[in-house]
Amino acid sequence: MFAALVAPSIPAVAIIDVARAFTPRFEQVGPLVLLDAGGLSRLFGSPQDLGTHLSAALAKHGHGGTAPRVAIASTQTAAALLALGRPGLTVVEPGQEEKALAPLSVSVLDRYEKLKELRTGENRHLEILTKWGIRTLGAFAAIAGPEVFERLGDHGLQWQALARGVDARPLVPWVDEVPFEAALELEWPIEGLEPLSFVLARLFEPLSERLEQADRGAAVIHTSLRLTTKRVHARTLPLPSPMRDPKTLRTLVLLDLETHPPDAPIDTVRVFIEPTPGRVTQWTLLERAQPAPEHVSTLVARLSALMGDTHVGSPRLTDTWKPGAFAMAPFEVSEVPRVAEVPRVPRVPKVPGRGAEVPGAEVPSALRRFRFPIPTRVQVQEGRPIRVATDRQGFSSGAIVQSAGPWRTSGEWWQEGQAWDRDEWDVAMADGTIYRLVVERGVGQWFLEGIVD
């Protein structure tokens, strides 16, 4: 036995409170609330009496407007359609669902589907049924199943089952979202990370169990430390992927506090976790296994505590023409391409000074820039470099046989210590090596910035 509640003039929260007062097994489908009324006869009597009690409870929250609708039937689908299609209280005897639904308009199916799927717009099935002259659920249910399948497909058969009051799925009970939060008020103030580690372990272990039971993982950890100075030291730690291992969560919080320590002893420790659906890891035979996010996050946190937040992460380009400029973004484990998708390039002989080339194909050049430019000595004649001399092992010195340039760049002269003003040259040596040379115009110092491959 199921009951359906619809009350447009009553807030959804109030309808849920009414349902919770009768049974813990109820489901919200948009503005419609379905109750599992099985066993409530011992408390409220017959289905008619139960419907009267539900209508009275909803009326207490109403302030005029449309009267609430209550329907009771042996299937949740029939109860929902009757509540959407009939005003007031409707009680259907078991086995009479299809007969009770027959007079309802077929448009009630579209309304019910919109509630379940949060769909907007007109349904093509409703338009087709209207063109056929089918106006009621009874007329639709009377059509032979094969004919419905030929014209409307599987979805049409699902609609016809709904028109007969057949449930497509079981009721999914409402589950109150309990915040994943824990706090511990200390008898004596503590200082340092070692005693704080024991306190965090006591907080994270039960929270991790609750996350596992709810199939959730921690997405963000909020740590709040109340200090003896009556001030609150708060930290927010976003995680790269959902995780719920208590040791990992504790370690990440401790490493974050090591970088940003509180400035006074701690009286109260509070932890709040923003949950997210749990992570499912399933690698195929063609995918390379990635490192566990827990291990990567711990490693990055340890490096950040050692080197500083701005020195650890993934480099990314910035919106500037300054050579070598980049910024650090939070490190994330990206998806590794499948082995089958990696193209296999045939091995060909290597031309000295130019790298590997595919015979008959034009290979584009690429600049292999050095992270730290190499200081070098350059002889200039009539404003053009003619000879290069470097002491770095593995790099050739000698006369320049061909040169291109200069390309002059400058910028950020308005920021002290960040301005640049330089000329760039591409020069070819006698052995075929192509260098990128740079001269800082302000001081006249030359650098070997890279090799063109």
N, C-alpha and C positions, 0 to 999 in steps of 0.2 A: 504494500500500500504506500502510495506517494502523495504528497501534497505540494501544490505549486502556488506561490504567492506573487502577485503583481500589484503594485501600488504606485502609479506615476506621481502622485502628489506627496509621497513620503520619501525622505532620503533613503538611499540604499543602506546606509549604516543602521538606520532604525529598523529596516526590514530584517537585516541580519541579526540584530539584537532580539527581535521577536522569534526568529527561527531558533536561535541559540537557547532561548528560554524553554523551548519545547523539546529539542533533541540536539545532540552534538553532531549528528549525521545530516548535514545539509550542504548544498552546493549552490554557488552563485553563478548565474549565467546572465551577465549584464544586469538589467533591472529585474530579472526573474530569479526567484529563489526556490529551489526544490528541496523538499524535506523527505527523508525516509521515515514514514509514519508507522512502520511495522512495530508492533508492541505498545504503541501509545494508547490503544483501546483500554488498557488496564487503568490508565490515569485519567483519560478524558471521555471514555465511553465509546459510543458508536462513531463511525466516520462522520455522520451528520453532526454529532455533538462536537467532535474535534474541529470540523470546519467552522462551527459557530464560535468556538473559543479562539481560533486563529483570526477570524474576521473581527472579533471584539478587540483582540490585542492590537491588530493593525489600526483599528479605528481610533484608539487612544493616541496614536502618533499623528493622526491626520488633522489638518486644519482647513477643512473644506476641500474644494476641488473634486477630482474624480474619485469615486468610491473604490476601495481596494477590491481586488478579485482573488478568490480562493477556489481552487479546484482540487478534488481528491479522486484518485483512480488507482487501479492496480498496477499501472505502468507510469513511469515518469514522463514519457513522451505524451501519453494521453492527458495527463494532468497539466503539462505545460501548454499544450495546444488549446485545451479547454479554458485555461486561465487567460490566454491571449485572445481567445475568440468569444468568450461569454462574460458578461458582467455579473457581479455579485458572487454568490456561493453556488458551486456545482459539485455534486457528489454522484459518482458513477459506480454502480454495482459491478463486482468482478465478472468479466466475460461480456460486458455490454459496452466496451470502449469504442469499438468500430461503429456501433449504432449511434452512440452519443456524439462521435466526431463527424458523422455523415453530413449534418446540415451546415457545418462550418465552411467558410469560403477557403478556396485553395491558397489565397494570399497569406493565410496564417502560416503555411509552410515556409514561405519566403521570409516572414518576420522571424520565425523561430530559427531558421538557418542563419540569418543575419546576427542574431544574438549569440549563437554558438561560435561562429567563425569571425565575428566582428567584420562582416562583409558589408560593403556599400554598393549602391547601384542596383539596377534592375536585373533580375534573374531571367535568363533566356527561357528556362523551363516554364516559368509562370506566363511568359508571353505566348509560348506555344500552346499551353493548355487553354489559355483564353481564346486563341484563334480556333481551337477545336470545339469551343463551346462548352468546355468543362468548367463549371463554376464552383462546385462543392467537393469536399473530400470524399463523400460517398460515391459521386460519379467517377472520380479518379480511381478510387479503390476497386471499383467494379470492372475496370479494364483488365483484360488478360495480361499476365506478366510478360509473355514473349512479345506482345505488341508494344508494350511500354519499352522494353529493352531495344527493339528494333528502331524505335524513333527517338528515344531519350538516353539510351545507354545505361550503364551501371548507376549513374546518378539518378536517373529516373526511377529505377527500381528502389533506390534508397528513399526517395521521396514517397513512393507508393507505400513502403513499409511504415513510414512516419504517419501517413494518412490513415493507416489501419491501427495506429497506436502501438506499434512494435518498437521496443527499445533497441537502439543501435549500440549502446555501450552501457556499462554499469554506472551508477552514481558515484562521483568522486567527492568524498566528504571535504568540507572546508577545514583547513589547517591554519590555526592562528600562528602568525609569524612572531616567534619569540626572539627578541634581540640576542645576538651572540655577544654577551657582555659579562664581565666578571670584575669584581673589585675586592680588595683586601685592605682593611684598615689595620695598621701595624700598632703593636703595643709600645714599641720603642722605635724612634727614628733610626733609619739605616743610611749609611754612606758607602759609596763605592759600588762597582758593578758586580762583585762576587756575591754579596748578600742579596742584591737585587735579582740575581740569576735564580736563586732558590724561590723567591716570591713569584717570579714570572713562571717558573715551572709549575707551581701550584695552580696558577690561573689558566695556563694554556692546556694542560692535560685534560681537564673536563670540557673545555671549549672544543678541543680537537675531537673528542668523542661525540659531542653533539653535532659537529660538522659532518662527521662520518655517518652518523645515523640519518642525517637529513640529506645526504649525498650533496654536500656543499663544500666549497673551498674558500679560503680567505683571499679576498681581492685587495683589501686595504686594511691595515692595522692602525688603530688610533690608540696611542698610549698617553695616559694622563697621570702625572705625578704631582701630588699635593705636597708642597714643601713645608718645612717648619716656619718659613717666613710668611705663611698663608698665601703664597703665590702658587700658581699651577704651571708646571712645566709640561707642555703638550707637544707631541710629535706625531706626525702622520707619515706612514710608510706604505706607499703603493707597491704591490707585488707584481712581477712580470707575468705570472700565471697563477691559477688557483692552486693552493697548497694547504695542507692541514696537519702536517707532521709537527708535533709539539716542540721537538728539539730544534727543528729548523726555524719555526716561528720565534722561539725564544732567542736563538742565536742572532737572527736578523734584527730583532728589537734591541738586543744588547749592543750589537755593532753600530746601530744607528745612534744609540745613546752614548757610545764611546766617542763618536764624532761630535755629538751635541750634548755634552753632559749637563746635568742640573747643577745649579750653583749653591745648593743648600741640602741638608739632610731631608730624607723622604718620610712623610707620615702615612700617605695613602697611595696605593697603586691601583689604577683602573685601566682595563683593556677593553676596547670595543672593536669588533670585527665586522666589516662589511662583507657579507657572503655573496657568492656567485655559484652557478652550477659547477659541480665537480668536473675535473679534467679526466677525459677518457683517452688512454694511450693504447693504440693498437697499430703496430707497425706491420707492413706487408713484407714479402720476400724481396721486393724490388726497392724498398726504402731503407736508407741508412738510419740506424737508430741515433737519435739526438741525445745529448746529455740531459740528465734529469734537471728540470727547472730549479728544484730545491738546491742541488749542488752548485748550479751556476749562480743563483741568487746569493748563496752563502759566500762563494768566492768573490763575487763583485762587491759584496758588503765588506768583506775583510780588506780588499784592496782599497775601497773608498775610505775606510777607517785609517788605513796606513798612509795613503797618498793624498787624500782629500777628494771631495765630491767632484770638483772640476777637472780632475786628472784621470778619471776612470769612466769608461763608457764606449760608445761607438762614434767615430768621427763622422761629421756631416758637413756639407758645403754651406757656406754663408753667402748672403747677398752682397758681395763685394768683389772688386777686381784686384784686391790685394793678393799678391802671389803667396801661395802656401797657407792662406787663411782658412781656418776650419773651426768648428765648435764641437763640443762633446754632447752627445745625446745619450739617454739611458740605454744600457745594453740589453738587447733582447735576442733570444735564440730564434733565428729565422728558419723557415722550412728548408730542408736540404733537398735539392732536386733529385729525382729518381735516377738511378744509374742508367736505365734504358734511355733517358732523355738527354744524356750527355753526348754530344757529337764526337765521333772519333775522327781525328785529323790525321791523314797519312804523314808519315815521317819522310822528310825530303832533305837533301844536302843543305848545309848552312853556308851561305855566302859570307866571307869574312867581313866583319864590320857592319853587316846589315841584318843579321839574324836569319831565321828560316824563311824561305820563300817557296810558294807553290808554283811549279813550272807552268807557264802559260797564263798565270793569273796575276793581277795587280794587287799587291798587299799594301794596305794603307800604313803609313808611318805612325808611330806612337812615341811620345816623349816619356822616357823613364826618368822621372824627377827624383833627385836625391833629397832625403829628408833634411839633411844638413848640407848646404852647398859647400863645395870644396874651394878654399882660397887658391888662386892661381895667379901666375904672372903672364901678362899679355903685352906684346909689342904692337904699337899702333902706328900706322903710317897714313897720313892725310885723313885722319878720323876713322879709319877702318882697321880692325885687328888683322895682323899678318902672321903672327907667330904666337904659339901657346907653350908655356913651360909650367909643368906641375911636378911636385915631388911625391905625389900619391902613387903607390904601387898599383900596377894594373891599368894605368891610364897613360896614353901615348902623348908625347910632346913633339913639337916640331912645327914646320911651316903649315900655314893654312892655304889650301889650294882654291877654296871657294867660300864665299861668305854671303849672307843675306841679312839685311837689317839696316839701321837699328829700328826696333819697335820701342817707343818711349811710353812708359806708364808712370803715373803718379797719382796720389790721392791721400785723403785723410790728413791733409796738412793742418787742418784745424784742431786735431787732437794730438796733444803732446805725447811723444814717444811712440806713435803709431803711424806717422807719415812715412811715405816711401816715394822715391824719385829715382828711376833707373832706366837703363837702356838694355835691350835684349838683342843678342845676335845668334844666328844659327851658322856654324862654321863646319866645313868638311876638311878632314885631315888627309894626308897622303895615303894612309892605309885604308881609307873608306869610312872611318869613324866620323860620325856627325855629333858635335857637341852643341849644347845650349850654353852660351856665355852670357853673363850678366855683369854690368858695371854699375855700382852705386855712384851716381853723378855727384853727390855732395862731397864724397871723400875720395873718389877715383879708384876704389878698390874693385878688382875683378874677381868673379866667382865662376866656377864650373857647376852649373845648376842641374844638368842632366844630360842624358844621351838619347838621341833619336834613333829608335830601332826600326 
